[in-house]
Amino acid sequence: MQTRRSLIVMSLVAPLAFRSAQAAPPAANDPVAILNAIYTRVAAGKGDGGGAFVFENKAAKAKYLSKSLIALWAKADSHVTKGDIGSIDFDPVTNSQDPDVKSFAVATEKMDADRVTLAVTLTGRLGNPKVEADRVIRYEFIREANGWKIDDIKGASDGEPWSVRAMLQESLKT
């Protein structure tokens, strides 16, 4: 038999438990959470730091990129003459040479069990590119044994599409 006290306690605890379950933050390895963390860092301060931290060294690549993209990038880098700029000569995270990120919005475009495509729309502090397509960077994520990883980054420059994976593959042809 329930006492009045136990009913009061249950009526107070149940809604709190339900609310905390609903308000749980996204998993750290959720693709949306990954991009939110990346772009929060990119937009911090004056928004001019860029996203090189995503691919600046082996540890960063292992944290963010898929195994196949890491392998392709290493292969492309091995073909670069010492002292030359690598195959990726700009910041694909900000689609720029000179990062300028005030804010961002992440939207899911495609999702299935092992692949997700997300679009990030950037807003600059100093204005936006003339071509609207240049503001959007798409990320293709794949699920690997150790979680979600970026398998490609795509965007446009002056409306012309580019892909990190395609640029790395193209660099192996020359």
Summary of the structure (lengths in Angstrom):
residues: 174
radius of gyration: 21.0
end to end distance: 80.8
largest distance: 80.8
contacts: 461
relative contact order: 0.14
helix: 38%
strand: 26%
